């Protein structure tokens, strides 16, 4: 099963999840815990090889060593251990192979049910109780009528297992030549904090939003304020930086709506996400994003924003 084979129009505010489950060892017969991840991060699903087990001295009890997949050697993580669930042993188990921030990893699960197409408005913010489960890696809940599916932040898991993935979080040292303004939207509080720190250090005034819908409403309010005061939106804002995976409205939809607006389209939009890979880069191009930056390129983000602002300002100067 390949996530790249799933067709989904970009900018429709929909996404697809692969639903999987973990059988609890101490639960009643057929009692399962259901989880989901974005299909766009899944390369394939394969049968788990025999003999996977945690080794002494492993960096984390969930680390099961490595497995060979054709010409790739990839690490395998037991999600049940990470989530604190005692899993029922079975002869047949599956590995969900993912690519996140250019890192290919396998996650051991009991089984996979199906793929669902979901609207971002259907992804609900988890309660504090649920959010605190599984080492704080639950990002949302989806009601499928007969059961709830918990969305897992695999990127957070990988970041905690391998702290070196966070080495390039500092800004690149470039600063705007004058005080510029950036609108930043990301549903992760920790990412917003880091982006705010880096952009303020680069001489930006920062406006923060937690999801695409909130950012869109904020942009409309700014556009109307600019119009009523006889100004252009470019007098109030210089660049927009958006995550892709967010509740209510995703970054692709936000970008598409910005680029379809005659006034807001005067602003450069940069997409910033672990979803940005060579295979998915075309999605950002389709909605006319000006630049796309992966999470491993975190440190270059402020410099890329400055470059886009200068490019847009040069274009406006040519028209005058």
Secondary structure, DSSP 8 states (H G I E B T S, - for coil): --GGG----TTSSEEEEEEEEEEBTTSSTT-EEEEEEEGGGEEEEEE--TT----TT-SSTTEEEEEEETTEEEEEEEHHHHHT--B---S--EEEEEEETTEEEEEEESEEEEEEEEEGGG-B---HHHHTSGGG-EEEEEE-SS-EEEEE-HHHHHHHH-GGGGTT-S--S---SS-EEEEEE-S-HHHHHHHHHHHHHTTEEEEEESSHHHHHHHHHHHHHHHHHTT--GGGT--EEEE-SS-SSS-HHHHHHHHHTSTTGGGSEEEEE-TT--TTTHHHHHHTT-SEEE-GGGGGGHHHHHHHHHHHHHHHHHHH-
